[in-house]
Amino acid sequence: MAINGLIIQTALKDSLRFDQQTLLRSIELALSNRQLLNKEKKDGVVSLHVTVTHVRVRNTFNAVMWGAMSGNDSIEGDITVKDAAGGVIDAFHVNTSYALGGIAGGQDSTRMNWLYEAFAKQVVSAVTGVENKD
C-alpha cells in the first residue's frame, strides 16, 4: 500500500511543548523510510489521517528532578487510512509514553523528539502490520 497523503490534526488546545509539524515530519520520514509514502502516486490513492487526542508533557523541572516519579510524557492518537473516495480502509489507536528523566533524559527536546519518533514508528507498525523491533 502506498500512501500519497498525510493529514494531521489535533483535538487539543495549543501546547507550548507539543509541535504538530514536528510530529508530521517524523511520521512522513518513518513512512518514507519504509517506502510507504509516495505523494506523486495518482492511482490507488490512499491517505492517512492522524488525530492527536491526548498529549501530556511534564514540566522540565519535574522531569529532571523527579524523573519517572513525576509520571510520564505521552502522545495518543487515532489513525484512519482512507481510500480515494474517503472510505475507511483501516483505523487504529496509537499511544506512546516516555518516563525517563534526570539531567540527560529530562530536557524537553530529548523527551519530545523521542515521543515523536516512537509515535511515528507505531504508526508504521500499525499500517504495515509488522511489529517494530527497534
N, C-alpha and C positions, 0 to 999 in steps of 0.2 A: 504494500500500500504506500503510495506516495502522497504526502500531504503538501498542498500548494498554498494553503492559507493558515494563518495562525492569528487568532483573536484572543486578547487577554483583557479581562475587566475585573473590577473588584467591587464587591458588595459591602465595602467598608469605608469608613471615614478616612481621610488622608492621614498618613502616618509619616512622621519625620524620618523614621528609621527604615521604613519599607519602601523600596523603589520598584515600582511595577515594570518600568522599562528594563531594569537590570534582570529581573526575573524573565521577561520576554526574551531578552538576548540569550540568557542561559538556556532556555527551552529551545530556541532556534538553533543554537550551537550544538546542543545534545542531539537534536533531530538530524541536523546536517551531518554530524559525525557518523551517524548510522545510515546515511543516505536515505533518510525518510522524508526530508523536506526538499521539495522541488517547486519553487514559486513560478517557474516558467511553464510547467505542465498545464495543458489546457483540457485534455480529455481525462475522464475519470477523476474529476476534481473532488478532492476530499479536504475538508477544513477541520481544524482543531480549535475548539472554543474552551478557554480556561477561565473559570470564575473563581477568584480567590475569595474564600468565605470566612477565613479566620487568620489573623496574624497576631502573634504575641512576641514582643521584643522586650527583654529585660532592660532595666536601667543599667548603664555601663558600670556604675559603682557596685551595684548588687552582683552583677555577673563577675566582676573582678574579685571582689571581697568574699562573696559567699558561694560562688560557683554553682554547682548543682543544687545546693541547699536553697537557692533562690528560685527554683523552678527551672523551666526550660523555655527556650525560644521556639516558636513553631509557626509553620505556614500550612494551611489546609486549603484545598480547592476541589471544585468539581470540574471534570474534563468531559467534554462531549465531542465525539467525532461525527461529523455530518457529511452527507453526500452533496452533490451539486444542487439538488432540489431542496436542500435543507432538512432532509430526513435524517433522523438519528441512526447512525450505524452502531455506535457503542457509547457507553457512558461509564465513568468510574470516578471514584473519590481518591484523592492523593493527599497524604499528610506526611510531614517530616518535622523532626524536632532536634534541637541541639541543647545540651545541658552543661557542657563543659564551661569552665570559667578560668579564673586566675589571670595572671599577667599575660600569658601567651594566648589563651583562648577566650578571654573576656572582652576583647575590643569589639566594638560594633561591626567594623568591616570584616573581621575574621568570622564572626558568628553569622552575619547575614550572607556573606559570599558562600559559606558552607551550606547554608539553608537553600539558597537559590540553586546551587549545583545539585544538591541532593533531591530537591523537588523536581528539577529537570530530569534527572536520572530515573526517578519514579514514574514520570510521565512517559518516558521512552519505554520503560519496562511494561507499563500498562498497555501502551499502544501495540507493542510487539508481542506481548505475552511471554516475554523472556525475562526471567529474574535477573536483576542487576547483581553482578558478582564483585563490584568494587567496594 
